[in-house]
Each structure stands twice: as structure tokens, then as C-alpha cells.
Amino acid sequence: MSTVLGAYQVAAELNVAQRTLELHRQKVMQKMQVSNIAELAYLMGKSSEY
């Protein structure tokens, strides 16, 4: 079972500022042409299927 972490927790794990994490996520979402995290998660799950 996977654990869901918030942006603050992920940023702390990566040792970066929360704002840095949010900016990177925003850039990835723009490149992937998605408008929300649910769409991004769907695409990421879909791309890992063989």
C-alpha cells in the first residue's frame, strides 16, 4: 500500500522548498498538457503499463 504525502512532506523528503516543488510540478503539468494532479497521475500510471 502506498502512502500519500502532501507537498510539504515531499519537499522535506527531497530537501527543497515547497515552492520549488510546486514550480517543478507546474512545469511538468504544462509539458504534459494536463490541468490537474488527477490527470497527471492517470497519465503517469498509464505510461508505466506495458
C-alpha positions, -999 to 999 in steps of 0.1 A, spaced: 0 0 0 14 34 -9 15 64 13 1 97 1 23 127 10 15 164 8 36 189 -10 53 200 23 62 164 32 76 156 -3 96 189 -3 110 180 31 120 145 19 137 160 -12 153 187 9 139 215 -13 115 244 -6 78 237 -10 76 265 -36 104 248 -57 84 216 -57 52 234 -68 70 251 -96 85 219 -109 51 202 -107 35 231 -126 61 229 -154 56 191 -157 18 196 -159 23 222 -187 45 199 -207 21 170 -203 -8 193 -212 -29 184 -181 -49 208 -159 -49 189 -126 -30 164 -105 -56 136 -112 -49 138 -149 -12 138 -143 -14 107 -121 -36 90 -147 -11 96 -174 19 86 -153 1 53 -143 -9 47 -180 27 52 -191 41 27 -167 18 -1 -181 34 -24 -207 
